[in-house]
Amino acid sequence: MSRNVHVNIADQNTGYTPYHRVVARLAAKYGDPGLPLLDIGTGAGNIPRLVHSLGFQFIDVADAYEECLQSAAESVPIRQSYLIDEKTFNIADVIPPSSYNVVTMSHVLEHLLNPVKALQDVYDLIAPGGVMVLAVPNPMRPVCVLQAILRKRYSNLGHVVTWDRSHWMNFLERIMAYEVAEYASDSVPILPRSRGRFQRVEIALARVLPWLSFTNIAVIRKPFQPQ
């Protein structure tokens, strides 16, 4: 468990990151708060708390760790919790297809051994006309580039793959052939764990320099008719 920072409940409960807020905002922008939402890899339940504050009432969560599911359920009303296998990502075996209007998955895909199949399985969970909001870490953020130059490890030890912004767009549009409704970014981190006015500067920088943002974010729309 120590290999994956996303299951450190104590750290996650210190506050929302910019990507938590962006993902929640996009879920509210493209989704219907009156229809079910699923958050995959819920961690401490940051996304469920935010989307609940934006009006979503039917929130389900999925994670590979019991303590994460419990943490989410303790902080916001959860309709259904799904425990999925960390290695096989058997989400298609536990959740029926076309079950959700919105699926959010933040900083999860990079941990999976077969991201193409995993993303196909998640896409199948969306009802026609629904969306999935995806977020993955960007290896081109300044601190990662600097640490790479200094030959120091910067990645989470649980990461299997990674995408810079250009490869992220290519992966979604050309490899997966998805309909991308919107690309977004969160912040360009300059200082670790920045807050207040300085964090607002980092968020503003991401609008100008999305290639350097901490997170690559995309909204995928599932058409009513098969493409």
N, C-alpha and C positions, 0 to 999 in steps of 0.2 A: 504493500500500500504506500510505502514511503516513496516509491518511484513516480508517483503521480500527484502533483501539487493540487489537483482539482478535488481531491478527497480530504484535504486538510480543512475540516469544518471551522476550526478556530480562526484560520486566516481568512476564510471567505466571509465570516460573519463580521469582519471589521468594516465592511461597507461595500457599496456598489462600485464596480469599475465602469469606465465610460462605455465599454462594449455591452455590459448588461443593459444600460439605459438605451443604447441605440437599438439593440435587438428587441427590447420591449416596445419601444416606440414604433418600430417597423411592424411588429405583430399587430399593434393597434391600428396602424395606418391601413394595412392591407386585409386584416381579418375582421371577422364579425364577433364582437364580444359576447353575443348571445349564443354562439356555437362553440363546440369543444376545442380546446387547445391542449397540445401535448408538448412538454418540455423534456427533451432527451439529454441525459447527462446533467441532471438538475443540480448536482453538487449540494450546496447548502440551501438551495431554494431561492436564489436571488432573482432569477427570471420570473418564477411564479409569484413572488411578492410584488414585483413591479407590474406585471400584467394584471394582477388582481386589483391593484390600485388604479389601473386604467379601465376597469369595468368588466374584465373577464371573470365569469362565475364558474364555468365548467372546465377546471384545470386538472389535467392528469400529468404524472411525472414518471420518468423511466431512468433507471441508473443501475450500475453494476454493484453498488454498495448499499447495504441495508441502512447504514447510518446516514447516508445522504437522503434516502427516501424518508427516513424518520425526521430528519432535520427540516426537510421541506414541509412535511405534514404538520409539524409543530408551529410553523410560522404563518401558514395560510391554509384555507380550506382546500383540501385535495380530494377530488372525486375518486380517482383510481391511481394506485401505484403499481409499477411493473418492475420486477427485478430481472435484469437481463444479464447474460453471460458476458464477462469482460473480453474473453478471447474470441468467441464465435459470433458475438453481437447478433444473437438469435431473436431480434425484435420482431421479425416477420412471423415467428412461431407463437408469439404471445399476444400480438395485437392484430385484429382483423384489418384487412385493407379498406381504404377509403373511409376511415373512422374519424378524421379530423379536418376541420377547416383551416387550422394553423398548426404547424409543427415548428418548434424552435430547437436548434441544436448548436450550442456554443462551445467551442474548444473541445470537441469530441472527435471529429473525423480524423484528425491527425494522429489519434491514438490507435486507430483500427488497422488490422492487418490487411484487410481487403476493402479500401475505401470506396471503390467503384461499386461493388456489390452492396455494401452498407448503404450507400447513398440511394441506390435503386430501391432497396427495401424501405427506406424512409420515405422516398417519393411515393411508393405504393400506399402508404398510410394516409395520404392526403386525398380528400374528396375532390372531384372535378370542380374547378373554380377556386380551390383553396391554394394556400401558399406554404412554403417552408422558408424559414429565415435561418440562414447558415452563417456561422462565424468560425474562422480558423486563424491561428496566429500567423503573423507576417514575419518571416526571417530577415527582412530587409529593414526592420526598424533600427534606428541608429545604434542603440546599445548592443544589438546582436552583431552588427557589422564591426563595431569597435572590438568586441570580445573575440570575434573571429580573426581579426587582424592580429590581436594579441595571443592568438592560439589558445584561447580559453573556452571551455564548454559553456554554452549559454542556454541550451535547450532543456526542456523537461525530459527526464530520462525515459518517460513513457511514450515519447513521440516516435512515430514510425515514418511519417511522410510530412512534407511541408510545402507550401505554395507561396511564392511572392505574388504580387497583385496581377502581373501579366499571366503567369501560369495558372492562377486561380480563374481568371476570366476564360482562358483557353480551355481549362478543364471542364468548366460548367457549360460553355457554349458549344464547343467543338467535340469534346470527348463524350460528355453526357447528353448533349443536344437539348438542353433545357431552355425554356423561355425565362429569361432573366428580366424581372420587372424593375430592379434597381440594384445598383452597387452602393455600398456605404463604407465609411471608415469611422474609427472612434477617436483616437488621439495619437499624436506623435510624442511618445514619452521621452523626456529629456532628463528628468530626475526620477529616481525610484519613489513610488508611492506619493507622488505630488498631490496636493490638495488645493482647494480654494482658487485664488486668482491665477496661480501658475498653471493649475490643471486646465483652467479655461483657455489659457494661451495654447496649451498643447492640443486641446480639442479644436481650436481655430486653425492651428497649423495643419491638422489632418484634412481640412476642407481644401487647402491649397496644395498640400503634398500627400495625397492619399497613398502613394507608393511607399511612404515611410511610416505609415500608421502601425499601431500595435496589432490591429486585427483587420483582416479582410472579411467583409460582410456582404452577403448577397441575399436578395429575395427572389425565390423561384416560384413562378406561378404555374399551376397545373391547369391546362386548358379544359374547357367543357367537352370538346371533341378531341379524339386522338389526333396527334399531328401526323 
